[in-house]
Amino acid sequence: MEISFLMQCFYEFLGTLVLILMGDGVVANVCLKKTKGYQSGWVVITLAWGFAVMCGVFIAGPYTGAHLNPAVTLGLAIAGKFPWSSVIGYMVAQIIGGIMGACLVYVFYKDHFDATSEEPDTMLGCFATIPAIRNYYRNFLCELIGTFLLVFIILVFSTKGNTPTVGLGSLGSLPVTMLIMSIGMSLGGATGYAINPARDLGPRIAHAILPIKGKGSSDWAYSWVPVLGPIVGGMLAAGLFLLLV
């Protein structure tokens, strides 16, 4: 189905919004006090993040291939599977979608954010990623490797079916869901596996601008890691794909 570039950007925005609403939403449900899901654990978070991506793919997939991630968009452009002229528009739409999705999480869990107001790091973790052990070099490497794996597998899978539109949606929702779950469970423990600049930067901006009681710092000193790590990882994955294929 042919649609305008503006509508393609809208579907990237909407798909990313839903991804963040459900993905950050499960973190809030598990981590904020007095929720029904309080302290239900890492497995709940990783499973729900996979399903959150699946829902975003269902929304954007038929119209854009469902990138939902600037690192994916850039990687596909480098691999020659997406036009460079559309890269900036997609990225901006994804980041705005991340901001709006995170704002909706705050509206939804407002009472529970208030109940957790004495734990600013917990509240920030419902928006953006925080490393388990702060080591910027290692954290950057973790994000690079996780995103490299994500983008490379997307590119390799896309060659199997020779799909005309390449993105998360070209793989079908189930493989994407399993891929995100696997990365989260195996490689997510060090940094919280942003593997997506829009997933981290958009919600971090939302955290900075929202009137959250007792929120503390938005940790901008760390913010470059989940942006540049995924970007570099996606670029390297595309480069290797070109060498091999």
SEPAVEX-313312 format. One record per atom (N, C-alpha, C): residue in three letters; x, y, z. Coordinates in pm, whole numbers, padded with zeros to 5 digits, always signed. Layout:
ALAXYZ;...
This chain:
MET+00084-00120+00000;MET+00000+00000+00000;MET+00087+00124+00000;GLU+00072+00208-00100;GLU+00151+00330-00112;GLU+00087+00443-00031;ILE+00166+00503+00057;ILE+00119+00618+00133;ILE+00224+00726+00127;SER+00186+00847+00162;SER+00279+00960+00156;SER+00390+00945+00260;PHE+00500+01018+00239;PHE+00609+01015+00334;PHE+00565+01068+00470;LEU+00480+01169+00470;LEU+00430+01223+00597;LEU+00353+01116+00675;MET+00272+01038+00605;MET+00198+00932+00674;MET+00291+00820+00719;GLN+00396+00794+00643;GLN+00495+00695+00688;GLN+00557+00739+00821;CYS+00592+00868+00828;CYS+00649+00921+00953;CYS+00548+00912+01066;PHE+00422+00936+01034;PHE+00318+00926+01137;PHE+00309+00783+01192;TYR+00315+00684+01105;TYR+00307+00546+01153;TYR+00431+00507+01232;GLU+00548+00560+01195;GLU+00668+00537+01277;GLU+00650+00601+01415;PHE+00594+00722+01416;PHE+00564+00790+01543;PHE+00468+00708+01627;LEU+00358+00663+01567;LEU+00256+00591+01641;LEU+00306+00455+01689;GLY+00378+00385+01603;GLY+00431+00255+01643;GLY+00530+00268+01758;THR+00616+00371+01753;THR+00713+00391+01860;THR+00643+00436+01988;LEU+00540+00518+01975;LEU+00462+00560+02092;LEU+00406+00438+02166;VAL+00345+00347+02092;VAL+00286+00228+02154;VAL+00395+00140+02214;LEU+00507+00126+02143;LEU+00619+00048+02194;LEU+00664+00102+02330;ILE+00681+00233+02342;ILE+00728+00293+02468;ILE+00619+00290+02574;LEU+00495+00315+02536;LEU+00385+00310+02633;LEU+00379+00174+02700;MET+00391+00068+02623;MET+00383-00067+02681;MET+00516-00111+02741;GLY+00628-00073+02680;GLY+00758-00113+02731;GLY+00796-00042+02859;ASP+00791+00092+02858;ASP+00815+00165+02982;ASP+00703+00140+03083;GLY+00585+00108+03030;GLY+00472+00078+03118;GLY+00497-00044+03204;VAL+00558-00148+03147;VAL+00584-00268+03228;VAL+00692-00240+03330;VAL+00790-00156+03297;VAL+00892-00120+03396;VAL+00827-00046+03513;ALA+00736+00046+03482;ALA+00665+00117+03588;ALA+00583+00021+03673;ASN+00516-00073+03607;ASN+00432-00169+03680;ASN+00514-00256+03775;VAL+00636-00291+03733;VAL+00721-00378+03814;VAL+00795-00300+03923;CYS+00833-00177+03895;CYS+00925-00104+03983;CYS+00859-00002+04076;LEU+00745+00054+04037;LEU+00683+00157+04120;LEU+00603+00093+04233;LYS+00602+00158+04346;LYS+00535+00106+04464;LYS+00383+00107+04448;LYS+00319+00010+04511;LYS+00174-00002+04521;LYS+00105-00037+04390;THR+00182-00084+04289;THR+00117-00137+04169;THR+00085-00285+04191;LYS-00001-00338+04108;LYS-00035-00481+04116;LYS+00083-00569+04075;GLY+00175-00512+03993;GLY+00287-00592+03946;GLY+00417-00564+04019;TYR+00410-00495+04131;TYR+00531-00452+04203;TYR+00623-00570+04234;GLN+00749-00554+04196;GLN+00856-00652+04221;GLN+00832-00787+04155;SER+00764-00787+04041;SER+00739-00914+03972;SER+00857-00960+03887;GLY+00958-00874+03867;GLY+01086-00924+03819;GLY+01124-00899+03675;TRP+01252-00935+03646;TRP+01314-00910+03517;TRP+01249-00988+03404;VAL+01206-01110+03431;VAL+01144-01190+03326;VAL+01016-01123+03276;VAL+00938-01070+03367;VAL+00817-00998+03326;VAL+00853-00881+03235;ILE+00957-00807+03272;ILE+00997-00691+03193;ILE+01043-00733+03054;THR+01128-00834+03045;THR+01180-00873+02913;THR+01071-00934+02824;LEU+00982-01011+02882;LEU+00872-01065+02802;LEU+00783-00953+02749;ALA+00746-00861+02837;ALA+00656-00754+02797;ALA+00720-00660+02696;TRP+00851-00636+02708;TRP+00918-00552+02608;TRP+00912-00618+02470;GLY+00928-00748+02465;GLY+00916-00817+02337;GLY+00777-00799+02278;PHE+00675-00816+02361;PHE+00538-00799+02312;PHE+00508-00653+02277;ALA+00573-00560+02347;ALA+00555-00418+02315;ALA+00606-00388+02175;VAL+00722-00443+02141;VAL+00775-00426+02006;VAL+00681-00491+01904;MET+00628-00607+01937;MET+00534-00674+01848;MET+00414-00585+01816;CYS+00361-00519+01917;CYS+00245-00433+01895;CYS+00281-00313+01808;GLY+00401-00256+01831;GLY+00446-00147+01745;GLY+00462-00192+01601;VAL+00510-00314+01583;VAL+00527-00370+01448;VAL+00392-00387+01379;PHE+00292-00436+01451;PHE+00159-00451+01392;PHE+00106-00317+01340;ILE+00134-00209+01413;ILE+00082-00077+01375;ILE+00155-00021+01253;ALA+00289-00021+01258;ALA+00367+00046+01153;ALA+00407-00046+01039;GLY+00412-00177+01064;GLY+00464-00271+00966;GLY+00406-00261+00827;PRO+00273-00255+00811;PRO+00216-00253+00676;PRO+00251-00128+00596;TYR+00296-00022+00663;TYR+00316+00107+00596;TYR+00462+00148+00586;THR+00545+00105+00679;THR+00685+00148+00680;THR+00784+00033+00692;GLY+00737-00087+00718;GLY+00825-00196+00754;GLY+00855-00200+00901;ALA+00815-00094+00973;ALA+00828-00084+01119;ALA+00975-00083+01163;HIS+01040+00029+01145;HIS+01175+00046+01197;HIS+01170+00069+01348;LEU+01099+00174+01391;LEU+01075+00206+01532;LEU+01204+00230+01610;ASN+01312+00257+01539;ASN+01443+00263+01603;ASN+01539+00335+01508;PRO+01597+00449+01547;PRO+01691+00519+01459;PRO+01811+00434+01417;ALA+01857+00344+01504;ALA+01970+00259+01469;ALA+01932+00163+01357;VAL+01809+00114+01359;VAL+01760+00027+01252;VAL+01748+00106+01122;THR+01689+00225+01130;THR+01673+00309+01011;THR+01808+00339+00947;LEU+01906+00379+01028;LEU+02038+00412+00976;LEU+02107+00288+00919;GLY+02095+00176+00990;GLY+02156+00053+00941;GLY+02099+00009+00808;LEU+01969+00020+00792;LEU+01907-00019+00665;LEU+01948+00074+00552;ALA+01965+00203+00583;ALA+02009+00298+00481;ALA+02152+00266+00436;ILE+02239+00235+00530;ILE+02378+00200+00497;ILE+02381+00072+00414;ALA+02293-00021+00445;ALA+02288-00148+00372;ALA+02220-00135+00236;GLY+02173-00016+00203;GLY+02110+00007+00074;GLY+01967-00041+00064;LYS+01903-00060+00179;LYS+01767-00112+00180;LYS+01664-00007+00225;PHE+01708+00119+00237;PHE+01617+00226+00276;PHE+01673+00356+00221;PRO+01588+00446+00166;PRO+01639+00568+00105;PRO+01694+00667+00208;TRP+01811+00722+00181;TRP+01873+00819+00272;TRP+01785+00943+00291;SER+01709+00978+00190;SER+01625+01097+00198;SER+01517+01087+00305;SER+01486+00965+00348;SER+01380+00945+00448;SER+01434+00925+00589;VAL+01566+00918+00605;VAL+01625+00881+00734;VAL+01591+00982+00844;ILE+01613+01110+00818;ILE+01593+01212+00922;ILE+01446+01217+00964;GLY+01355+01212+00870;GLY+01213+01215+00902;GLY+01171+01100+00990;TYR+01218+00980+00958;TYR+01186+00863+01040;TYR+01242+00877+01180;MET+01367+00922+01190;MET+01431+00934+01321;MET+01358+01035+01410;VAL+01323+01150+01352;VAL+01252+01251+01430;VAL+01117+01197+01477;ALA+01046+01129+01389;ALA+00916+01071+01425;ALA+00930+00970+01537;GLN+01035+00889+01532;GLN+01057+00787+01636;GLN+01087+00850+01771;ILE+01169+00954+01773;ILE+01204+01018+01899;ILE+01082+01089+01959;ILE+01004+01156+01876;ILE+00882+01221+01927;ILE+00785+01116+01979;GLY+00774+01004+01910;GLY+00690+00895+01958;GLY+00736+00845+02094;GLY+00869+00838+02113;GLY+00923+00798+02243;GLY+00888+00896+02353;ILE+00894+01024+02322;ILE+00857+01127+02421;ILE+00711+01113+02461;MET+00625+01102+02362;MET+00481+01097+02390;MET+00442+00969+02462;GLY+00502+00857+02422;GLY+00472+00731+02490;GLY+00509+00736+02637;ALA+00627+00794+02666;ALA+00671+00805+02805;ALA+00581+00899+02885;CYS+00536+01006+02822;CYS+00443+01097+02891;CYS+00314+01025+02929;LEU+00267+00938+02841;LEU+00145+00863+02872;LEU+00168+00765+02987;VAL+00287+00707+02995;VAL+00319+00619+03108;VAL+00310+00697+03238;TYR+00362+00820+03238;TYR+00355+00903+03359;TYR+00210+00934+03396;VAL+00129+00970+03297;VAL-00013+00999+03324;VAL-00081+00876+03383;PHE-00053+00761+03325;PHE-00118+00637+03367;PHE-00080+00600+03511;TYR+00050+00613+03544;TYR+00101+00569+03674;TYR+00131+00686+03768;LYS+00066+00799+03747;LYS+00095+00919+03826;LYS+00089+00893+03976;ASP-00013+00826+04024;ASP-00025+00801+04168;ASP+00090+00714+04220;HIS+00136+00624+04137;HIS+00243+00533+04178;HIS+00380+00601+04170;PHE+00396+00693+04077;PHE+00517+00776+04079;PHE+00522+00858+04208;ASP+00408+00912+04248;ASP+00402+00989+04373;ASP+00437+00900+04492;ALA+00392+00775+04488;ALA+00420+00683+04599;ALA+00566+00640+04603;THR+00638+00663+04493;THR+00779+00624+04484;THR+00870+00746+04481;SER+00818+00860+04525;SER+00888+00987+04509;SER+01020+00995+04584;GLU+01042+00906+04682;GLU+01168+00908+04755;GLU+01276+00824+04688;GLU+01246+00768+04571;GLU+01342+00685+04498;GLU+01359+00739+04356;PRO+01435+00847+04339;PRO+01447+00910+04206;PRO+01506+00819+04099;ASP+01601+00732+04136;ASP+01659+00643+04036;ASP+01557+00541+03986;THR+01471+00494+04076;THR+01366+00401+04036;THR+01272+00468+03936;MET+01236+00593+03963;MET+01146+00664+03873;MET+01213+00691+03738;LEU+01341+00729+03739;LEU+01412+00750+03613;LEU+01418+00621+03533;GLY+01435+00508+03602;GLY+01442+00380+03534;GLY+01314+00340+03463;CYS+01204+00404+03499;CYS+01077+00380+03428;CYS+01072+00455+03296;PHE+01165+00546+03276;PHE+01172+00623+03152;PHE+01291+00580+03067;ALA+01410+00590+03124;ALA+01533+00568+03047;ALA+01618+00461+03115;THR+01723+00421+03047;THR+01809+00316+03100;THR+01913+00373+03196;ILE+01952+00292+03293;ILE+02057+00323+03389;ILE+02147+00200+03398;PRO+02279+00216+03390;PRO+02366+00097+03396;PRO+02368+00035+03535;ALA+02380-00096+03540;ALA+02392-00164+03668;ALA+02523-00128+03736;ILE+02631-00121+03658;ILE+02761-00074+03705;ILE+02806+00034+03607;ARG+02829+00155+03656;ARG+02861+00267+03568;ARG+03007+00259+03524;ASN+03026+00222+03401;ASN+03157+00216+03337;ASN+03130+00255+03192;TYR+03148+00383+03160;TYR+03101+00436+03032;TYR+03156+00358+02913;TYR+03282+00320+02916;TYR+03339+00244+02805;TYR+03269+00109+02792;ARG+03253+00039+02903;ARG+03190-00093+02899;ARG+03041-00080+02865;ASN+02975+00020+02921;ASN+02833+00042+02892;ASN+02812+00069+02743;PHE+02899+00152+02686;PHE+02893+00182+02543;PHE+02911+00054+02461;LEU+03007-00027+02499;LEU+03033-00152+02428;LEU+02914-00246+02436;CYS+02851-00253+02553;CYS+02733-00339+02570;CYS+02620-00296+02477;GLU+02594-00165+02471;GLU+02488-00116+02383;GLU+02524-00138+02236;LEU+02651-00121+02204;LEU+02696-00144+02066;LEU+02674-00290+02027;ILE+02714-00383+02112;ILE+02702-00526+02079;ILE+02555-00566+02069;GLY+02474-00522+02164;GLY+02332-00558+02161;GLY+02263-00509+02035;THR+02294-00385+01994;THR+02230-00330+01875;THR+02288-00390+01748;PHE+02418-00418+01749;PHE+02478-00488+01636;PHE+02403-00618+01609;LEU+02378-00692+01715;LEU+02307-00819+01702;LEU+02166-00797+01648;LEU+02097-00698+01701;LEU+01961-00667+01658;LEU+01957-00635+01508;VAL+02038-00540+01465;VAL+02033-00493+01326;VAL+02085-00600+01230;PHE+02191-00670+01268;PHE+02246-00773+01179;PHE+02145-00885+01157;ILE+02077-00927+01263;ILE+01978-01034+01247;ILE+01861-00987+01163;ILE+01820-00862+01180;ILE+01712-00808+01096;ILE+01753-00813+00949;LEU+01876-00771+00920;LEU+01923-00770+00782;LEU+01935-00912+00725;VAL+01989-01003+00804;VAL+02004-01141+00757;VAL+01868-01205+00734;PHE+01775-01185+00827;PHE+01642-01241+00810;PHE+01573-01184+00686;SER+01596-01058+00659;SER+01526-00995+00547;SER+01567-01055+00414;THR+01684-01114+00405;THR+01727-01172+00278;THR+01656-01304+00250;LYS+01606-01370+00353;LYS+01546-01502+00333;LYS+01420-01496+00248;GLY+01332-01401+00281;GLY+01206-01392+00209;GLY+01209-01294+00094;ASN+01324-01227+00073;ASN+01338-01130-00036;ASN+01226-01027-00032;THR+01202-00969+00087;THR+01089-00879+00105;THR+01118-00743+00044;PRO+01017-00678-00017;PRO+01039-00549-00080;PRO+01055-00435+00021;THR+00991-00446+00136;THR+01002-00343+00239;THR+01073-00403+00359;VAL+01186-00344+00396;VAL+01268-00403+00501;VAL+01256-00322+00629;GLY+01235-00390+00738;GLY+01225-00329+00870;GLY+01184-00439+00965;LEU+01147-00402+01087;LEU+01103-00504+01181;LEU+00982-00579+01127;GLY+00893-00506+01060;GLY+00770-00568+01010;GLY+00794-00671+00901;SER+00905-00657+00828;SER+00932-00752+00720;SER+00964-00891+00773;LEU+01001-00900+00899;LEU+01033-01029+00958;LEU+00910-01102+01008;GLY+00801-01032+01023;GLY+00686-01087+01092;GLY+00698-01059+01240;SER+00587-01055+01309;SER+00588-01011+01448;SER+00652-01113+01542;LEU+00635-01242+01518;LEU+00687-01342+01613;LEU+00840-01346+01619;PRO+00911-01350+01505;PRO+01057-01347+01515;PRO+01110-01223+01584;VAL+01047-01108+01558;VAL+01091-00985+01623;VAL+01071-00995+01773;THR+00956-01043+01814;THR+00927-01057+01956;THR+01030-01146+02024;MET+01060-01259+01962;MET+01157-01352+02020;MET+01297-01293+02022;LEU+01332-01215+01919;LEU+01463-01152+01914;LEU+01481-01052+02028;ILE+01382-00966+02049;ILE+01391-00865+02155;ILE+01395-00933+02292;MET+01312-01035+02312;MET+01314-01107+02439;MET+01450-01171+02465;SER+01506-01232+02361;SER+01634-01299+02376;SER+01746-01201+02411;ILE+01749-01087+02343;ILE+01851-00986+02373;ILE+01834-00936+02516;GLY+01710-00912+02557;GLY+01686-00864+02693;GLY+01729-00962+02799;MET+01697-01089+02778;MET+01730-01191+02878;MET+01878-01225+02881;SER+01944-01218+02766;SER+02085-01259+02761;SER+02182-01143+02775;LEU+02150-01028+02718;LEU+02244-00917+02715;LEU+02191-00790+02781;GLY+02079-00799+02850;GLY+02016-00679+02904;GLY+02059-00639+03044;GLY+02129-00727+03114;GLY+02153-00704+03256;GLY+02253-00594+03288;ALA+02339-00560+03195;ALA+02443-00461+03224;ALA+02393-00317+03212;THR+02316-00290+03107;THR+02274-00151+03082;THR+02123-00133+03074;GLY+02047-00241+03077;GLY+01902-00229+03057;GLY+01864-00235+02911;TYR+01959-00267+02825;TYR+01942-00289+02680;TYR+01850-00189+02612;ALA+01898-00064+02604;ALA+01824+00035+02526;ALA+01815-00010+02381;ILE+01930-00041+02321;ILE+01944-00085+02180;ILE+01857-00004+02084;ASN+01825+00118+02122;ASN+01734+00202+02045;ASN+01742+00344+02098;PRO+01803+00437+02023;PRO+01812+00575+02072;PRO+01677+00638+02104;ALA+01575+00608+02026;ALA+01443+00666+02052;ALA+01383+00611+02180;ARG+01413+00485+02212;ARG+01361+00424+02334;ARG+01420+00490+02458;ASP+01543+00542+02449;ASP+01606+00602+02565;ASP+01599+00754+02563;LEU+01636+00817+02452;LEU+01642+00963+02447;LEU+01503+01025+02459;GLY+01403+00970+02387;GLY+01269+01025+02395;GLY+01214+01024+02537;PRO+01212+00908+02604;PRO+01164+00905+02743;PRO+01251+00987+02839;ARG+01381+00998+02812;ARG+01466+01079+02900;ARG+01427+01227+02890;ILE+01396+01270+02769;ILE+01347+01407+02751;ILE+01215+01425+02825;ALA+01126+01326+02815;ALA+00999+01333+02887;ALA+01023+01344+03037;HIS+01114+01264+03089;HIS+01148+01270+03233;HIS+01195+01409+03272;ALA+01273+01472+03184;ALA+01328+01605+03214;ALA+01221+01713+03218;ILE+01117+01700+03134;ILE+01019+01807+03123;ILE+00894+01784+03207;LEU+00868+01662+03249;LEU+00747+01634+03325;LEU+00762+01678+03471;PRO+00654+01722+03533;PRO+00659+01768+03674;PRO+00648+01651+03772;ILE+00747+01563+03771;ILE+00744+01442+03852;ILE+00795+01474+03992;LYS+00716+01444+04090;LYS+00752+01473+04229;LYS+00877+01396+04270;GLY+00979+01469+04316;GLY+01100+01407+04366;GLY+01183+01336+04262;LYS+01174+01377+04134;LYS+01234+01297+04027;LYS+01386+01301+04024;GLY+01449+01406+04071;GLY+01594+01412+04068;GLY+01648+01433+03928;SER+01772+01392+03905;SER+01842+01413+03778;SER+01790+01321+03668;SER+01796+01370+03544;SER+01767+01287+03428;SER+01892+01215+03377;ASP+02003+01231+03446;ASP+02129+01161+03418;ASP+02175+01184+03275;TRP+02187+01311+03238;TRP+02233+01344+03103;TRP+02379+01304+03081;ALA+02456+01290+03189;ALA+02595+01247+03174;ALA+02606+01109+03110;TYR+02505+01026+03131;TYR+02504+00891+03074;TYR+02429+00885+02941;SER+02353+00985+02909;SER+02256+00977+02799;SER+02319+00950+02663;TRP+02446+00986+02645;TRP+02510+00961+02515;TRP+02532+00813+02489;VAL+02545+00734+02595;VAL+02575+00591+02578;VAL+02464+00517+02503;PRO+02336+00527+02548;PRO+02229+00455+02477;PRO+02185+00523+02347;VAL+02252+00630+02309;VAL+02228+00691+02178;VAL+02340+00652+02081;LEU+02465+00681+02117;LEU+02577+00654+02028;LEU+02610+00505+02019;GLY+02595+00431+02130;GLY+02622+00288+02126;GLY+02536+00217+02022;PRO+02403+00234+02027;PRO+02318+00173+01924;PRO+02346+00223+01783;ILE+02373+00352+01767;ILE+02401+00405+01633;ILE+02524+00338+01574;VAL+02633+00332+01652;VAL+02755+00268+01602;VAL+02732+00119+01578;GLY+02662+00054+01669;GLY+02632-00088+01651;GLY+02554-00115+01524;GLY+02454-00032+01497;GLY+02375-00049+01376;GLY+02457-00027+01250;MET+02548+00072+01254;MET+02634+00099+01138;MET+02730-00017+01112;LEU+02788-00070+01219;LEU+02880-00183+01202;LEU+02808-00307+01149;ALA+02685-00330+01198;ALA+02608-00444+01150;ALA+02579-00432+01001;ALA+02544-00311+00958;ALA+02517-00289+00816;ALA+02644-00309+00733;GLY+02758-00262+00787;GLY+02884-00280+00715;GLY+02919-00425+00698;LEU+02903-00505+00804;LEU+02932-00647+00793;LEU+02837-00716+00696;PHE+02711-00676+00699;PHE+02612-00734+00608;PHE+02652-00708+00462;LEU+02699-00587+00434;LEU+02740-00555+00298;LEU+02861-00639+00256;LEU+02954-00661+00349;LEU+03071-00742+00318;LEU+03033-00887+00288;LEU+02936-00938+00363;LEU+02899-01079+00349;LEU+02801-01105+00236;VAL+02712-01010+00213;VAL+02601-01035+00120;VAL+02610-00949-00007;
